[in-house]
């Protein structure tokens, strides 16, 4: 399966949402579901912005 988002992008989004400490300590599996959902929404918003600029 191809990666949809780089690890760098995921970490930047994690920092925006305040879960970067959890990711560093426990990995992505330690992030609560609610924050993961917020991360996905933010990633979609960023992707839509990029598409609208093209």
C-alpha positions in Angstrom: 0.0 0.0 0.0 1.3 3.4 -0.9 1.8 6.1 1.7 -0.7 8.9 1.4 1.0 11.3 3.7 4.7 11.7 4.6 5.8 11.2 8.1 6.9 14.8 8.2 3.4 16.1 7.2 1.8 13.9 9.8 4.1 15.2 12.5 3.4 18.8 11.5 -0.3 18.1 11.7 0.3 16.4 15.1 2.0 19.5 16.3 -0.9 21.7 15.2 -3.3 19.5 17.1 -1.1 19.2 20.2 -0.5 15.4 20.0 3.2 15.5 19.0 4.3 14.5 22.5 2.1 11.5 22.5 3.4 10.5 19.1 7.0 10.8 20.2 6.4 8.8 23.4 3.9 6.1 22.3 3.8 6.3 18.5 0.6 7.0 16.5 -1.2 4.1 18.2 -1.2 6.1 21.4 -3.2 9.0 19.9 -6.8 9.0 21.0 -9.4 8.3 18.2 -10.9 11.8 18.5 -7.5 13.5 17.8 -6.9 11.0 14.9 -10.2 12.1 13.4 -9.2 15.7 13.8 -5.9 15.0 12.2 -7.6 13.4 9.2 -10.0 16.4 8.8 -7.0 18.8 8.9 -5.2 16.7 6.3 -8.2 16.7 4.0 -8.5 20.5 4.5 -4.9 21.0 3.6 -5.2 18.7 0.5 -8.2 20.7 -0.7 -6.3 23.9 -0.3 -3.5 22.5 -2.4 -5.9 21.3 -5.1 -7.6 24.7 -5.3 -4.3 26.4 -5.8 -3.5 24.2 -8.8 
